[in-house]
């Protein structure tokens, strides 16, 4: 209607552009000015709307009727690798789906019906008869189909045959579950620092369903972004102004002292909220090329890290370093897995192995009564928390640290599916990621019954530091039907998420060390942090 009367067969369909930044895209610019042309963004959005609208009723019926699926859930599924429900309908396959789902005649009917309504909104001087509407629509549809065939969309990470319900063809999807403390040297240019933070937050899918992120200054341990599950909060606080006003530099002794106190405060908060488990805890430190560790500080750093290992047992320290890996390898538990190389020329590639590693850190199962001082004599009784697992290929890994079962007799972990779906559960004392792939793994499937992990004198005569944790994984056994299977809990990310209850009895407390809070300054620091937590 806008181009047809003037350009006829020369009408323009398709107008591409590009982002201002390939790593931190915020603004999209068209390559040329043509106010009447249908842009690539318009085309993609229209195709997405057509695909979603055409399938909405089918998906609603699969979920058991109207109201079972929120619009936010539908969009989240469609614009992710997993696709909508158990289908391959997802944005990264929109062109293939467009060509297979709709004929040129169907596209014409959609366009023609809308143009009849739009024509009524045009200025009175513009009057297009019905024959003209049909002619212009026919030309536009032909040009659209030809142009769509040339469009380059992002490729799916999982192929159409990989992400299915056909048993062995299902790839494991490890949903991120981590509370990340990003400690970064503010000596970097701001654009590089925000690119690092953005890549981590986006690829870890920071949200209330997965975990939180904090951003902390590596010089004075100032918290720039307080623990948040909203990426927008990170961008709102980690601004150029805040960055340039902050101290630059690196002080590892200050980091392990003050960030360690934050971790202890979080354990106290777990105690107050009676939190029985949840995301893992990781401190990722990003030094600059000029960062050094004073030799006079090393003994204190090693001592403090050793104390934290005993009193905040689920916390893990990692480094993303622009220089040699061995520069900081002595400060981590596993130097082969927890130190990464940062290349500012390719931040996404540098961040990818970090994200992969973070997904491998098991989630926590804890006795919240232990807090950070691990007072003996506090035993859990019928304490539970709920987790939600991807229905197709989803797997979550958990760890029970020996601090919570040393000298325990009669302790149990009970795992139950509350969604009626069959679960595959594997446990090990050796393999951190159990799952039918090691002789040390013990696996069993459950549907309506309960899987139990028995903890009875599990450390024997060994010391606490020599006792292995309990590791277990929970995955969902594929099914060809999702009829009537829906998750209505507010904490369900997807309508077909599988709800799993993890219940514990008999977990105790042991640290093998005195409380880390041995001096007045640390006690004062934790007091301030607790005040901020409960008054924020």
C-alpha positions in Angstrom: 0.0 0.0 0.0 2.9 2.4 0.7 5.2 1.3 -2.2 2.9 -0.4 -4.7 1.1 2.6 -6.2 4.5 4.4 -6.7 7.0 1.6 -7.5 4.8 -1.2 -8.6 7.0 -4.2 -9.4 10.1 -2.2 -8.1 8.8 -2.2 -4.5 11.4 -3.0 -1.9 11.1 -5.8 0.6 14.0 -6.3 3.0 16.4 -3.8 4.5 19.2 -5.0 6.6 21.5 -3.4 9.1 23.9 -4.1 12.0 24.6 -3.7 15.7 26.9 -1.1 17.1 28.9 -3.8 18.9 29.3 -7.5 18.3 30.0 -8.3 21.9 27.8 -5.7 23.7 25.0 -5.0 21.1 22.8 -2.1 22.2 21.8 -0.1 19.1 20.7 -1.4 15.7 21.3 0.7 12.6 19.9 0.3 9.1 22.4 0.3 6.3 20.3 2.8 4.3 17.3 5.1 4.7 14.1 3.9 3.2 11.1 4.6 5.4 8.6 2.5 3.5 10.7 -0.7 3.1 10.0 -3.7 5.3 13.2 -4.1 7.3 14.8 -7.4 8.2 13.7 -6.9 11.8 10.1 -6.4 10.6 10.3 -9.6 8.6 11.8 -11.7 11.4 9.2 -10.3 13.9 6.3 -11.0 11.4 7.5 -14.6 10.8 7.8 -15.2 14.6 4.3 -13.9 15.2 2.9 -16.1 12.4 4.7 -19.2 13.7 3.7 -18.6 17.4 0.1 -17.7 16.5 -0.4 -20.7 14.3 0.9 -23.1 17.0 -0.6 -21.5 20.1 -3.8 -23.5 20.2 -1.9 -26.8 19.8 0.5 -25.9 22.6 -2.3 -24.8 24.8 -4.0 -28.2 24.3 -0.8 -30.0 25.1 -0.6 -28.2 28.4 -4.2 -29.1 29.3 -6.1 -26.0 28.2 -6.0 -22.3 28.3 -4.1 -20.4 31.1 -1.5 -23.1 31.5 1.2 -21.3 29.7 2.3 -17.6 30.3 3.2 -15.4 27.3 6.6 -14.8 29.0 7.2 -18.6 29.1 6.2 -19.0 25.5 8.6 -16.3 24.4 11.4 -17.6 26.7 11.1 -21.0 25.1 10.9 -19.8 21.5 13.9 -17.5 21.8 16.1 -20.2 23.3 17.8 -23.3 22.1 15.3 -25.7 23.8 12.3 -24.7 21.6 8.7 -24.6 22.6 7.7 -27.7 24.7 9.0 -30.9 23.0 9.2 -29.4 19.5 11.9 -27.8 17.4 9.9 -24.6 17.0 12.5 -22.0 17.9 13.7 -18.7 16.6 17.0 -20.0 15.3 15.0 -22.2 12.9 12.4 -19.6 11.8 13.4 -19.7 8.1 13.1 -23.5 7.9 9.8 -23.4 9.8 8.5 -20.6 7.7 9.2 -22.5 4.5 7.7 -25.8 5.8 4.7 -24.5 7.6 3.3 -21.9 5.2 2.5 -21.9 1.5 2.7 -18.8 -0.7 -1.1 -18.7 -0.8 -1.4 -18.7 3.0 1.1 -15.8 3.2 -1.0 -14.0 0.6 -4.2 -14.5 2.5 -2.6 -13.1 5.7 -1.1 -10.1 3.9 -4.3 -9.4 1.9 -6.5 -9.6 5.0 -4.3 -7.1 6.9 -4.0 -4.7 3.9 -7.7 -4.4 3.8 -7.7 -3.1 7.4 -4.6 -0.9 6.9 -6.1 0.7 3.8 -8.9 2.2 5.9 -6.2 4.0 8.0 -4.5 5.6 5.1 -5.1 9.3 4.2 -8.4 9.9 2.3 -6.4 10.9 -0.8 -5.1 7.3 -1.1 -7.7 4.9 -2.5 -6.6 1.5 -3.7 -9.3 -0.7 -5.2 -9.6 -4.4 -4.3 -7.9 -5.5 -7.6 -5.0 -3.3 -6.8 -4.8 -4.7 -3.3 -4.5 -8.2 -4.7 -1.9 -7.2 -7.2 0.3 -5.4 -4.8 0.0 -8.2 -2.2 0.9 -10.8 -4.7 4.0 -9.0 -5.8 5.0 -8.3 -2.1 4.6 -12.0 -1.2 6.7 -13.1 -4.1 9.5 -10.6 -3.1 9.2 -11.6 0.5 9.6 -15.3 -0.1 12.6 -14.6 -2.4 14.2 -12.4 0.1 13.7 -14.7 3.1 15.6 -17.4 1.3 18.7 -15.1 1.4 18.5 -14.0 5.0 21.2 -15.2 7.4 20.0 -16.2 10.8 21.9 -17.5 13.8 22.4 -21.2 13.7 21.0 -23.5 16.4 23.6 -25.0 18.7 21.5 -28.2 18.7 20.5 -29.8 15.4 16.9 -30.7 14.7 17.7 -34.4 15.3 19.7 -33.9 18.4 17.1 -32.0 20.5 14.3 -34.6 20.4 12.6 -37.1 22.6 14.2 -40.1 21.0 16.2 -41.6 23.8 19.9 -41.5 22.9 19.4 -38.5 20.6 18.7 -36.3 23.6 21.7 -34.1 24.5 22.1 -33.1 28.1 21.2 -29.5 28.8 22.9 -28.3 32.0 21.0 -25.4 33.2 23.2 -22.8 34.9 22.8 -22.6 38.6 25.4 -20.3 40.2 25.7 -17.3 42.4 28.6 -15.5 40.8 30.8 -12.9 42.5 32.7 -11.2 39.7 35.7 -9.4 41.2 37.3 -7.3 38.5 40.3 -5.0 38.3 39.0 -1.5 37.3 42.3 -0.8 35.5 40.6 -2.1 32.3 38.9 0.2 29.9 35.3 0.4 30.9 34.1 -1.1 27.6 36.2 -4.2 28.2 35.0 -4.6 31.8 31.4 -4.3 30.9 31.8 -6.7 28.0 33.3 -9.3 30.4 30.4 -8.8 32.9 27.8 -8.8 30.1 29.1 -12.0 28.5 29.1 -13.8 31.8 25.6 -12.6 32.8 24.0 -13.3 29.5 25.6 -16.8 29.0 24.8 -17.8 32.6 21.2 -16.6 31.9 21.2 -14.7 35.2 17.6 -14.7 36.5 15.5 -15.7 39.4 15.4 -19.2 37.9 19.2 -19.7 37.6 21.3 -17.5 40.0 22.7 -14.1 40.9 25.6 -12.0 39.9 27.6 -9.5 41.9 30.3 -7.1 40.7 33.1 -6.2 43.1 36.1 -3.8 42.8 39.3 -5.8 43.0 41.2 -3.0 44.7 39.1 -2.1 47.7 36.4 -4.9 47.5 33.7 -2.3 47.1 30.4 -3.9 45.9 29.4 -2.1 42.7 26.5 -4.5 41.9 25.0 -6.1 44.9 23.9 -9.7 44.4 21.0 -9.5 41.8 19.1 -11.9 39.6 18.1 -9.1 37.2 20.6 -8.3 34.4 19.1 -4.8 34.1 20.2 -4.1 37.7 23.8 -4.9 36.7 23.7 -2.5 33.7 22.0 0.2 35.9 24.8 0.1 38.5 27.9 -1.0 36.6 28.0 2.3 34.7 30.9 4.2 33.2 30.4 7.0 35.8 30.6 4.5 38.7 33.5 2.8 37.1 35.7 5.9 36.5 35.1 7.2 40.0 36.2 3.9 41.6 39.7 2.9 42.6 41.9 1.0 40.1 44.2 -1.8 40.9 44.3 -5.3 42.6 44.6 -6.4 46.2 44.2 -10.2 46.5 44.6 -10.1 50.3 41.7 -7.6 50.5 39.6 -9.7 48.2 39.9 -12.9 50.2 39.3 -11.0 53.4 36.3 -8.9 52.4 34.7 -11.2 49.8 35.2 -14.0 52.2 33.2 -12.1 54.8 30.5 -11.6 52.2 30.4 -15.4 51.6 30.1 -16.0 55.4 27.3 -13.4 55.6 25.4 -15.3 52.9 25.7 -18.5 55.0 24.2 -16.6 57.9 21.4 -15.5 55.6 20.8 -19.1 54.6 20.4 -19.9 58.3 17.9 -17.1 58.7 15.9 -18.2 55.7 16.3 -21.9 56.4 17.7 -22.5 52.9 18.4 -26.2 52.4 20.1 -25.9 49.0 20.5 -24.0 45.8 22.9 -22.6 43.3 26.7 -23.0 43.7 28.9 -20.2 44.9 31.8 -19.0 42.8 34.2 -16.1 43.1 35.6 -15.2 39.7 38.6 -12.9 39.9 39.7 -10.9 36.8 43.1 -9.2 37.4 44.6 -6.9 34.8 48.0 -7.4 33.2 49.7 -5.2 35.8 48.2 -7.0 38.8 50.7 -8.5 41.3 50.5 -10.3 44.6 52.8 -9.0 47.3 55.0 -11.7 48.7 54.3 -10.4 52.2 50.6 -11.1 51.6 50.9 -14.7 50.4 50.9 -16.4 53.7 47.8 -14.5 54.8 46.1 -15.3 51.5 46.8 -19.0 51.7 45.7 -19.1 55.4 42.5 -17.2 54.6 41.6 -19.4 51.6 42.2 -22.5 53.8 39.9 -21.1 56.4 37.2 -20.4 53.8 37.6 -23.9 52.4 36.7 -25.2 55.8 34.0 -22.7 56.9 32.5 -21.9 53.5 33.0 -25.3 51.9 30.9 -24.8 48.8 32.6 -21.6 47.7 35.1 -21.9 44.8 37.6 -19.3 43.7 38.6 -19.0 40.0 40.7 -16.6 37.9 40.2 -15.2 34.4 43.7 -13.8 33.8 45.1 -11.9 30.7 48.6 -13.3 31.4 50.1 -16.6 32.2 47.9 -19.1 33.9 50.5 -20.1 36.5 50.6 -16.6 37.9 47.5 -17.3 40.1 47.3 -21.1 39.9 48.5 -21.6 43.5 45.4 -19.8 44.8 42.7 -22.2 43.4 41.7 -25.7 44.3 42.3 -27.1 40.8 44.8 -25.2 38.7 44.0 -27.3 35.6 40.3 -26.3 35.7 39.9 -23.1 37.6 42.3 -20.7 35.9 41.4 -19.3 32.5 43.1 -17.0 29.9 41.5 -13.7 28.9 42.0 -12.3 25.5 40.5 -8.8 25.2 40.5 -9.1 21.4 38.0 -12.0 21.7 36.1 -11.8 25.0 33.2 -14.1 24.0 35.7 -16.9 23.2 37.5 -16.3 26.5 34.3 -16.4 28.5 32.9 -19.6 26.9 35.2 -22.1 28.8 34.5 -20.2 32.0 30.8 -20.6 31.6 31.2 -24.3 30.7 33.2 -24.7 33.9 30.7 -22.8 36.0 27.9 -25.1 34.8 30.0 -28.1 36.0 30.1 -26.8 39.6 27.5 -28.8 41.5 24.7 -27.0 43.3 24.6 -27.0 47.1 22.8 -29.2 49.5 23.5 -27.8 53.0 22.4 -27.8 56.6 21.5 -24.1 57.0 21.7 -24.2 60.8 25.5 -24.5 60.4 25.8 -20.9 59.2 29.5 -19.8 59.0 30.6 -21.0 62.4 29.5 -24.7 62.1 28.3 -25.1 65.7 28.0 -28.8 66.4 24.8 -30.4 67.6 22.5 -28.8 65.0 20.9 -31.6 63.0 18.3 -31.2 60.2 14.9 -32.9 60.3 12.6 -33.1 57.3 14.0 -30.1 55.6 13.4 -29.7 51.9 13.8 -27.5 48.9 12.4 -27.7 45.4 14.2 -27.5 42.1 13.0 -27.4 38.5 14.5 -29.3 35.6 14.3 -29.0 31.9 11.9 -31.7 30.6 14.0 -32.7 27.6 17.6 -33.4 28.2 17.8 -31.4 31.4 20.2 -32.4 34.1 21.2 -30.8 37.4 24.2 -31.8 39.5 24.4 -31.5 43.3 27.0 -31.9 46.1 26.8 -32.6 49.8 30.0 -31.5 51.4 31.4 -33.6 54.2 31.1 -30.6 56.5 27.4 -31.5 56.6 27.7 -35.3 57.3 31.0 -35.9 59.1 30.4 -38.4 61.8 26.7 -38.5 60.8 24.8 -41.7 61.4 21.3 -42.2 60.0 21.3 -39.3 57.6 19.2 -39.4 54.4 18.6 -37.5 51.2 15.2 -38.2 49.6 14.5 -37.2 46.0 10.9 -37.2 44.7 9.3 -36.2 41.4 6.2 -34.1 42.1 5.3 -33.9 38.4 4.7 -37.5 37.6 7.7 -37.6 35.3 10.3 -40.4 35.4 13.6 -39.3 36.8 17.1 -40.8 36.3 19.1 -40.3 39.4 22.8 -41.1 39.8 25.1 -40.8 42.7 28.9 -41.1 43.3 31.5 -40.4 45.9 34.2 -39.9 43.2 32.6 -38.6 40.0 31.6 -34.9 40.4 29.2 -35.3 37.4 27.6 -38.7 37.8 25.4 -40.0 35.0 25.8 -43.7 33.9 29.3 -43.0 32.5 31.5 -44.3 35.3 31.9 -47.5 37.3 31.7 -45.3 40.4 28.1 -44.2 39.5 25.0 -45.8 41.0 21.9 -45.0 39.0 18.2 -45.8 39.2 15.0 -44.5 37.7 12.0 -43.4 39.8 8.5 -42.2 38.9 6.1 -42.2 41.8 8.6 -43.6 44.4 11.5 -42.0 46.2 15.2 -42.2 45.7 17.2 -42.3 48.9 20.8 -41.6 49.6 21.8 -43.1 52.9 24.5 -41.3 54.9 25.8 -43.5 57.7 29.3 -43.0 59.0 30.3 -42.0 55.5 33.7 -40.7 56.4 34.8 -43.7 58.5 38.0 -43.1 60.2 39.3 -40.4 57.8 39.7 -36.8 58.6 37.2 -34.2 57.4 39.6 -32.9 54.7 40.1 -36.4 53.4 36.4 -37.4 53.2 34.8 -37.3 49.8 31.5 -35.4 49.2 28.3 -37.1 48.0 27.6 -36.2 44.4 24.3 -36.8 42.7 22.6 -35.9 39.4 18.9 -35.6 38.5 17.8 -35.8 34.9 14.4 -36.3 33.2 13.7 -39.5 31.2 12.4 -38.5 27.8 8.8 -39.1 26.9 6.8 -38.7 23.7 3.9 -37.0 25.3 3.5 -33.8 27.3 -0.3 -34.0 27.5 -1.5 -32.6 30.9 2.0 -32.2 32.2 2.4 -28.6 33.3 4.1 -26.7 36.1 1.9 -24.0 37.7 4.3 -23.0 40.4 5.5 -19.4 40.2 9.1 -20.6 40.3 8.6 -22.6 37.1 10.6 -21.1 34.3 8.8 -23.2 31.7 5.2 -24.6 31.7 6.6 -28.1 31.3 9.4 -27.8 33.9 9.7 -30.9 36.1 9.4 -30.2 39.8 11.7 -32.2 42.1 11.7 -32.2 45.9 15.0 -32.8 47.7 14.4 -33.6 51.4 17.1 -34.1 54.0 17.3 -35.6 57.5 20.2 -36.0 59.8 22.7 -33.6 58.3 25.0 -32.1 60.9 27.8 -29.5 61.2 31.6 -29.8 61.2 34.3 -27.5 60.0 37.6 -28.8 61.2 38.7 -25.3 62.0 37.9 -22.4 64.3 35.6 -19.8 62.9 37.1 -17.6 60.3 35.9 -14.6 62.3 38.9 -14.4 64.6 39.5 -10.7 64.8 37.6 -7.6 65.5 37.9 -6.1 62.0 36.2 -9.2 60.4 33.5 -9.2 63.0 32.8 -5.6 62.4 32.8 -6.1 58.6 30.3 -9.0 58.8 28.1 -6.9 61.1 28.0 -4.1 58.6 27.2 -6.6 55.7 24.4 -8.1 57.7 22.9 -4.7 58.4 23.0 -3.9 54.7 21.3 -7.2 53.8 18.4 -6.8 56.2 17.9 -3.2 55.5 18.1 -3.2 51.7 
